[in-house]
Amino acid sequence: MEVALVYFAIIALAFFLLIVRPQRRRLAAHRAFVSSLDVGDEVVTTGGIFGTVRRLDDDRVDLEIAPGIVIVVARAAVAQSASPAIAPPEDRPPED
């Protein structure tokens, strides 16, 4: 009986370390990203819509998805930045 409790405790600890903790870190990083949004940022929504932030409210974001076309999405629906990361010159492949 005691051995079963030890195994259960080990499995619970492993579950916490491998599943719960990384998920909390991702959630905290997403919250920080969403709170740092600014007008003019290029973003991608969770639905895959690319747009430029035109206005911010507490829980809504106005995204310009084409010239003159603005949609309103939930602030939490903004998934990530759409700005491409630029590789340093030494890591870029040679251009032909």
C-alpha positions as CSV (number, residue, x, y, z in Angstrom):
1,M,0.0,0.0,0.0
2,E,2.8,2.4,0.9
3,V,4.6,1.6,-2.4
4,A,1.5,2.6,-4.3
5,L,1.4,5.9,-2.6
6,V,5.0,6.6,-3.4
7,Y,4.4,5.7,-7.1
8,F,1.4,7.9,-7.2
9,A,3.3,10.8,-5.7
10,I,6.1,10.4,-8.2
11,I,3.6,10.4,-11.1
12,A,1.8,13.4,-9.7
13,L,5.1,15.3,-9.4
14,A,6.2,14.3,-12.9
15,F,2.8,15.5,-14.2
16,F,3.2,18.8,-12.5
17,L,6.8,19.3,-13.7
18,L,6.2,18.2,-17.3
19,I,2.6,19.5,-18.0
20,V,1.3,22.1,-15.6
21,R,4.4,24.2,-15.0
22,P,5.3,24.7,-18.7
23,Q,1.7,25.5,-19.5
24,R,1.7,28.2,-16.7
25,R,4.8,29.7,-18.2
26,R,3.3,29.8,-21.7
27,L,0.1,31.4,-20.3
28,A,2.2,34.0,-18.4
29,A,4.2,34.8,-21.5
30,H,1.0,35.2,-23.6
31,R,-0.5,37.6,-21.0
32,A,2.7,39.7,-21.0
33,F,2.7,39.8,-24.8
34,V,-1.0,40.8,-24.9
35,S,-0.5,43.5,-22.3
36,S,2.5,44.9,-24.2
37,L,0.6,45.4,-27.5
38,D,0.8,48.8,-29.0
39,V,-0.8,50.6,-31.9
40,G,1.1,49.8,-35.1
41,D,2.1,46.3,-34.1
42,E,1.7,43.6,-36.7
43,V,0.0,40.5,-35.2
44,V,-1.6,37.2,-36.0
45,T,-4.8,36.1,-34.3
46,T,-5.6,32.6,-33.0
47,G,-7.7,32.2,-36.2
48,G,-4.8,33.0,-38.4
49,I,-5.8,36.5,-39.4
50,F,-2.8,38.9,-40.0
51,G,-3.4,42.5,-39.2
52,T,-2.0,45.8,-37.8
53,V,-3.2,47.1,-34.5
54,R,-5.1,50.3,-35.0
55,R,-6.8,50.8,-31.6
56,L,-6.6,49.1,-28.2
57,D,-9.3,48.8,-25.5
58,D,-9.1,46.8,-22.3
59,D,-10.6,43.7,-23.9
60,R,-10.8,44.5,-27.6
61,V,-8.3,45.2,-30.4
62,D,-9.1,46.9,-33.7
63,L,-7.1,45.2,-36.5
64,E,-6.6,46.6,-39.9
65,I,-6.4,43.5,-42.2
66,A,-6.4,45.4,-45.5
67,P,-6.3,49.1,-46.4
68,G,-9.4,50.6,-44.9
69,I,-10.7,47.2,-43.6
70,V,-10.8,47.1,-39.8
71,I,-12.1,44.2,-37.7
72,V,-12.6,44.0,-33.9
73,V,-11.2,41.0,-32.1
74,A,-10.9,40.0,-28.5
75,R,-7.5,41.1,-27.0
76,A,-6.9,37.5,-25.8
77,A,-7.4,36.3,-29.4
78,V,-4.1,37.9,-30.5
79,A,-1.7,35.0,-30.6
80,Q,1.6,36.3,-31.6
81,S,3.6,39.0,-33.4
82,A,3.6,38.8,-37.2
83,S,6.9,40.7,-37.5
84,P,9.5,38.4,-38.9
85,A,12.6,37.9,-36.9
86,I,15.6,39.1,-38.9
87,A,18.6,36.7,-38.8
88,P,22.0,38.1,-38.2
89,P,24.1,38.6,-41.4
90,E,26.4,35.6,-40.6
91,D,23.5,33.2,-40.3
92,R,21.8,34.3,-43.6
93,P,22.3,32.0,-46.6
94,P,24.2,33.5,-49.5
95,E,22.0,35.2,-52.1
96,D,22.3,34.1,-55.7
